[in-house]
Amino acid sequence: MDHVGMDTDRIDRFVGGLWDDAIVPQLVDYIRIPNKSPMFDAHWVEHGYMDAAVRQLEAWARAQPIAGMQVEVVRLPERTPLICIEIPATDDASGDDCVLLYGHLDKQPEMTGWGEGLGPWQPVIRGDKLYGRGGADDGYAIFASLAAIMALDEQKLPRARCVVLIEACEESGSYDLPAYVDHLAERIGKPSLVVCLDSGCGNYEQLWCTTSLRGLAGGNLVVNVLSEGVHSGDASGVVPSSFRLLRQLLSRLEDERTGRIVVDDLHVSIPDDRLVQARKVAETMGTGVYDKFPFLPGMHPMSSDLVELVLNRTWRPALSVTGVDGMPPLDNAGNVLRPHTAVKLSLRLPPTLDGEVAGDIVRKLLLDNPPNGAQVSFELEKSSTGWNAPAMSAWLDHAIDHASRDFFGRPAVFMGEGGTIPFMGMLGAKFPGAQFMITGVLGPHSNAHGPNEFLHIPTGKRVTACVARVLAEHHAASRKGLTVGVAVADGDANMAATSCC
């Protein structure tokens, strides 16, 4: 037994058994459901896949033997559904305090390039890996959250009141979530700890906790030059190519030789503590910083400096073109000067840069003074602000590191992540007194959003056990009279609570 009265071996056995007997079979069924996020399935309501996923997860949650648990599917008009689970504290001293556990159930689209015998909606277990879309991103979250709570209850270990929120439009930018957080404000209370299970890990040998997330500005850029396609031999040299003009516009944003974003206002000053963390991550991961990606022979990363690569993917803006329209496939491409070219842009933003400000900068940059008088449009689909964690309380730093040592056998690692979880920025503003444990199972080659996505099952088990440990330490710290959240003045809290919606 340790200082919180926890038998870690018993936690390990309980969580492992639950994963093997119940969670993995549930994830297999969940992967089969093609419940793509609304951005990728405009007819998600009619198709019914989202409701099917909600019904499955709701039914499993209701069947779990957690005393006093209330499970509800909340449905606000014209919005994706949300699963809300309320679990009372083991004592009555919590008041408005709670631990908020978060995940999502919507999925990215299929993507091409899946390996033989694999597919997005085809669950396959090979060794320790469960392949298929959404298992690791982020279907496992509801199961891991409740499993961690049940593991504590099985040992009769005390914990705070818990609220579990599982949303259904995270992959579309979480645009429905603020309305639900406002709608459920009284039931949520004032969380002193937020646990998010939708992040990544640098390896499968340690607990990795996320200290920052990039924001995202994205949308559709269209360049029109003609009302219809014309013979390229007749028009080339006279009519500007829509593709060439689009290249000019992108060069306003990005240096095509280096990939650096050339707009100074889209960069921020990187905090000193994050620079220290980046050096530690580079030291821990080594060439794993880049060799986790499926580079082709002869390809090399954008820099040979590992620290710079870590900072590039966590604290610097970066542009990706994720879709193209207006171009026929190669086997059907005639000698035609095409009337338009369109691309979908995904611009990752530094964690502390305001997403709406960045969106306005990008829109103005692309639309002002169109080259050759072309008709240029830019539809901004996303403008999400990133997140930078508040200073971590001593109890949480201790709890996370000890959890990693207990269940992984190695110390925890803290790092920024390159992806975007809009919920974190929103919650950081809504609940400025909360501490954050942001972690996940998306490690090397797990390939979230791409082909061959998988969940590393042993990591799922260990992360679940780590969450149980942190919940127990949270309760112990609060009972010792320690400040388990972040001290915030009332005026600051009120201002922050109204700034996100």
Steps between C-alpha positions, in 0.01 A plus 500: 500500500619858431416828669152518342424143603518369144600145413652574159530134404129458566421809292712357221321164508154656520556741212670236284219253551233758419680600182539140385150382589287805426674806356681348202184313382304825530763689300486234231127565460550877517761502222247338265275809520590761232390794714702767327503848651243742351764684295558176309138376492255781436212248526610350831151534648330307219773235488458426870856383562567759769189394687609136468835580662331702773257216574784250528710709739198607701383139545845388617527788747156430647593136556800580722463450877588852615295614799283805436612543139264690271540460124323735260516569129447875477359633174481871434306606188696490172812367674691174522418294812713489812531228764507640853580269791482623860655293778468615861802531727575225748438757775288814520776753539561581133247779453529655155842344450532212258730323260390550140596214266474565126499307174321490165334235288489653150756386244713622214420383143630179346825610331668279241808279529392244759714188511388159381218365715450836673240771457345793686183316603660157519632428852804274498711390797862420420710435806459794738340726240133557420475646151211710370373856499417661833612242753791714620352830381295503713260213561698353789455816713159420651608145582830607656331774705244268656753219539730728701211593729393137540856399583500744793152396612604134492759582771260740676747785445352850539468739208330824406179543306561421132332630186570326169425688177521320165429728205421419138656779291859536622640410158294787358636756745276438805265775386210350698688455825483856641120484489502173692748624761276802558188283507655264755683766703317437827543125471869528415581739782855624534751230404839523668638231268430429133609164355505483121572167330530627143869574465821326398808332642859506385549129570313211658737467796402809705204715591505810281307808606425788267591852610386690191296455185513695178199686366362464150381728223372317196275538202451483125698722263359524145658679202274547194635632168251382232134417467594169335807298407680582175763338277834537676688541175277792407482671841829429677721807499192720471271385782671475841488150643275477805752260653785748455298782654410276791872429549561876515238539770642216709845660475356800683452265793780242473858484376474204263872425535508464880135468606537797734192719540618842385239711681655626823162554666434125480800425723529543878781516753555149637499491884825400668349202681372358171847535351636295790230236447577485127866426573398225743261346245771503232740332743241235596376422150820541299436428135153381601404866458489434126554131423153415632376635166498277187765691303581363156861392433723804456259741669615694804326734749487877471793544741779289648458679835267285715406788731404714203282218367322473836438875505386496135220255581398656831558877508536618141239550229499252212292464185359182346293467183260219584273498195488611136210568264478608138754246379399188310673170579813432295336241277228748401700821468468653153702786354279757670576820685268449793257770614582475869718342767393454860683371806411433860749666733586389852717753682619393844543795735725560803322412826466857628387663174133596484331284236254763381776760463706249301200416280450867420869539414491204263175612334630850433835371379343268243221728377666842468627600155432171314765432234393580143157599631401136557186422697634376832289376789596361838243331720636479856364177650701489822666759721585329827728642766763267641581442865793539735467326837515699823786435736460150640430461873755301698246230589412441133860494384569242773188297416570482128863405544422234761218362284745460213756329723232273651345378176766561231811460713647827374455870582238712327585734212338837433480646151295716266291340228463613143129426470198700607242419767266804502343378824820572691523866410132543572527329839814690587299821462181363654667344805816700569541328835539152352812289474539284189611145435501466122620163380426230246600186314591641158865402482751415226339370179147501652416741216187676624292638208704298250507143373583213737396690813537279804461496876790349696302294750765474777537879495123538529506283812791687657356844426173389662686386812692829508174696493378296799818590688462870424134499611604346832780755547263784413267397782790457744639844417162667548452329837841624613382854433728545202392720211414238239416753229648832394450802726300758303360830618120522484509781247734308273287188528184686410667666204644173373172318549327730252775527243472169322143496373 
